Amino acid sequence: MRIHDGHLYFSTAGEVYRQRITPGRLVPAGPVQVILKHDYKAQRPSYEHIAKPIAFDGAGHMYVPFGAPGDACQARNRQPGAPGQDPCEELAWHGGIWQFAADREGQTERDGRRYATGVRSVVAMTWNREVGALYALQHGRDDLYRSWSGLYSQWQSAVLPSEEFFKVTDGMDGGWPYYYYDWMQGKKLLNPEYGGDGVKVGKRDQLPKPIVGFPGHWAPNDVLFYDGDQFPERYRHGAFIAFHGSTIRMPYSQAGYFVAFVPFRDGAPSGPWEVFADGFAGVDPIVSTSDAAARPMGLAQGPNGSVYISDSVKGKIWRVTFEGDRAAFGAAQLASMEARKTSQAHIRQPDERKDALGREVVEAGAKLYDTYCVVCHQRDGRGDGARLPPVVATDWVYGDPRRLVSIVLNGIAGEIEVGGKAYNGVMLAAVAWIWIPETRGRDLI
């Protein structure tokens, strides 16, 4: 949600609303207006990446992303080995950021203008008033190992597909679904669905690189450019980023679950990212997402320069203030913060062998679960409590076996109820079909 032009704007997965704020009253009392609504006749339903963050440029425009309805525009979404579609027809209505009139009621996506394309999934987005530009962070791709185990290791799948921090310019192409950004190589690489192998770059020189590439699956869910004066001067105009935390980094610790800071000068990063606020998870390493005590979600700046951080597990809000001599803040404090980047398993880069969790000998069924299921349903089988449902003690697993077999073979999409709670997403099939010319038929692998 955002406050703009005397209104409180807020969004659901499909719509954007606003309500006028009455001066002197805490709660808006006027009628709720629908500014943007989903056109279900024009677009097929999307069960993935449906968050609707909103931003305003001060010139009468509102910006809203429409996330990709799948992972990489595959012919069969999220099925191992399924090729990507080229051209990707999903880009007509998904995988980008649209510009709308900020005060016009009843708009649909057709009423907007596609401002940027090739952006898979944006949750953190804001307008930087200092430089007059839109900034957004993209959630990077999934399933490099699960779908392409012959090309990528579990370690590569966990850490390499970057969370990209973009300065979003008019007409920008972020590269989805054809490319992902490898933050360690500093390159845009061709996705395996389009012939990539972790080395091929394709036409990467034609695509903008992110201004910062963060490690994979940290889930950036909000960004705030700080223009207060309570913190030391080096924080002015820099970016705070709330990393909600991963769900699919096994067999390594789940990662993120902290608030980072990126110093800026003249609208561009002026130094490496830093750990600003951590300790939310309460445990380290984080084996399953549900182990985390708290997960940073939203950011806001108070009128006195305080920074507020919300959490999606406990429903708490933290206020961060600075005490002491601002002028004395310097190298010693920054060195202490730098050490936090390498001392915590859910932040530092994991060692491929030493940091792998649960490497004990397991039965064949457990190996399959660790390969295809654990990334979403977690090691304890309890999901993440929000998007990904549990599989323990549910009638979906212990009920009709034909339904369970069908889900494994065909996957499932749309809203379901598990344990009295509604979940709306996509589960990929755990098998893939390929054509074997010699047999003139389909073989199951």
GUSELO-297421 format. One record per residue (C-alpha): x, y, z; residue in one letter. Coordinates in steps of 0.25 Angstrom, whole numbers, plus 5000, padded with zeros to 4 digits. Layout:
% GUSELO-297421
XYZA ...
***
This chain:
% GUSELO-297421
500050005000M 500450144998R 499950285001I 499850374989H 499150504986D 498250504999G 497850354997H 498250225003L 498450124991Y 498449984994F 498449854985S 498049704985T 498549604976A 497749654965G 497249794968E 497749934972V 496750014981Y 496850154988R 496150224999Q 496250375002R 496950415015I 496250515024T 497150615030P 497250585045G 496550445044R 497450325045L 496450235038V 495950265024P 494450285024A 494150315009G 493650214999P 494650114993V 494950134978Q 495450024969V 496550084961I 497049954954L 496349824952K 496749694946H 496149664932D 495849524933Y 495249514919K 496549574913A 497549494921Q 497649354925R 497749334941P 499149344946S 499449264959Y 500849314960E 501549444963H 500249514965I 500649624975A 500249764971K 501249864977P 500950004973I 501750134971A 501550274967F 502350374959D 501750504964G 501350534949A 499950464950G 500450324947H 500350194955M 501250074952Y 500749934954V 501549804950P 500849684945F 501749564948G 502049444939A 500949334940P 502149224941G 503549214943D 504149224929A 503049224919C 503149074917Q 502248994908A 501848914920R 502049004932N 503148954942R 503248814937Q 504648764936P 505248774923G 504148854916A 504648954906P 504349094906G 503349164896Q 504049254886D 503449354884P 502749354898C 501349404896E 501249424911E 502049554910L 500849614903A 500049624917W 501049574927H 502549594931G 502649744932G 502249874938I 501049954933W 500750104934Q 499350154938F 498650284941A 498750294956A 497350354958D 496450284947R 495450184952E 495150044946G 496450024938Q 496849894933T 498249854928E 497749894914R 497650034918D 499150044923G 500450054915R 501449944916R 502650024922Y 503649914924A 503649764919T 504449644922G 504249654937V 503849524944R 503349554957S 503349694965V 502949714979V 503849824984A 503649944975M 503750094978T 503950234971W 505250304975N 504850444977R 506250494978E 506650454963V 505250444958G 505250294954A 504550164956L 505350054964Y 504949904965A 505549774970L 505249644962Q 505049514969H 506049424960G 505649284954R 505449154961D 505749004958D 507049004951L 507448874958Y 506048814959R 505748834944S 507148824938W 507948734948S 508848694936G 509348834935L 509248894949Y 509648854963S 508748874975Q 509748984980W 509649054966Q 508149054967S 508149104981A 509149224980V 509349264965L 508049314959P 508049464964S 507049554971E 507249674962E 507149814966F 506749904954F 506650044951K 505450034942V 505550124930T 504450144919D 504450024910G 505449944918M 505549794915D 506049714927G 506249584919G 505149494924W 504849384920P 506049364912Y 507149404921Y 507549404936Y 508649484943Y 509849404949D 510249504960W 511649424962M 512049434948Q 511349574946G 510649524933K 509349504927K 509249364923L 508349284914L 507249204921N 507349054920P 505949054914E 506549124902Y 507849054900G 508649104912G 509649024920D 510149124931G 511249174921V 510549224909K 510249374908V 509349384896G 509049534893K 509349584907R 510049714902D 508649764898Q 508049754911L 508349844923P 509049784935K 508449804949P 509049914957I 509249814968V 509149654967G 508849594980F 508949434983P 507749354979G 506449334985H 506549444996W 505149494992A 505249644992P 503849694996N 504049844999D 505049954996V 505150095002L 505950204998F 506350285011Y 506250435011D 506250465026G 507350525035D 507250435047Q 508250335043F 509750375039P 509850455026E 510350335018R 508950275019Y 508350385012R 507750354998H 508250205000G 507250084998A 506749995009F 506249855004I 505449755012A 505849615009F 504649525013H 505449405011G 505549275003S 504749155002T 505549074991I 507049074995R 507148935001M 508048855004P 508648985008Y 508149085019S 506949165015Q 507449305012A 507049455014G 506149485026Y 506849625028F 506849765024V 508049815015A 508549955011F 509149994998V 509850134999P 509450224987F 510050344980R 509350414969D 508350304967G 509450194966A 510050094976P 511350154982S 511750034990G 511449894993P 510149845000W 510149835015E 509449765026V 508549875033F 507649795042A 507649645045D 507249545055G 505849535051F 505949385048A 506349345062G 507149225057V 508349195048D 508449115040P 506949115035I 506648975030V 505149005027S 504449135025T 503449105036S 504649105046D 504849255044A 504249335056A 504049455047A 504149495033R 504349645029P 503249695019M 503049845018G 503849975020L 503350115023A 504050245028Q 503450325039G 503350475039P 504550485049N 505450395040G 505150265048S 505050135039V 503950035041Y 504049885038I 502849795037S 502849645039D 501949545032S 502049435043V 501749495056K 501049625051G 502049715058K 502549845054I 503949895058W 504350035059R 505850065056V 506450195062T 507950245063F 508550275076E 509850345078G 510750435070D 510450425056R 511750495052A 512550385059A 511950275051F 512950215042G 513950105039A 513850035052A 512350015051Q 512349985036L 513449875039A 512549815050S 511349815040M 512249755029E 512549635038A 511149595039R 511049565024K 512049455026T 511749395040S 510249355038Q 509849235030A 508549305025H 509349415019I 510749375015R 511049295002Q 510949145006P 512149055003D 511648944993E 512148825002R 512248875016K 510948955017D 510048845011A 509048805021L 508448665024G 509448585015R 509248455023E 508848335016V 507448335012V 506448235006E 506148244991A 504748314994G 505448415002A 506448444991K 505248474982L 504648564992Y 505948634994D 506048654979T 504648694975Y 503848734987C 504748784998V 504948924991V 503448964993C 502948875004H 504148885012Q 504948775020R 503948765031D 502748755021G 502048875026R 502248975015G 502449115017D 501149145024G 500749245013A 500849214999R 501349065000L 500348965007P 500848855016P 500848705012V 500848645026V 499548595033A 498748645021T 497648575013D 498348615000W 499448515004V 498648415012Y 497348425005G 496948364991D 498248314985P 497748334971R 497648484973R 499048484979L 499648404967V 498948504957S 499648624964I 500948554963V 500748524948L 500048644944N 500248754954G 499148844959I 498848994959A 497849084965G 497249094979E 497148974988I 496848965003E 497848885012V 497648875027G 496548985026G 497449085020K 497349135005A 498549124996Y 498649174982N 499749144974G 500449044964V 501048904967M 501848854956L 501748704951A 502848624957A 503148554944V 503348594930A 502948534917W 503848524905I 503748474891W 504548354887I 504648344872P 505048204872E 503848154880T 502848244873R 502248274886G 502448344899R 503348294910D 503248334924L 504448384931I 
***
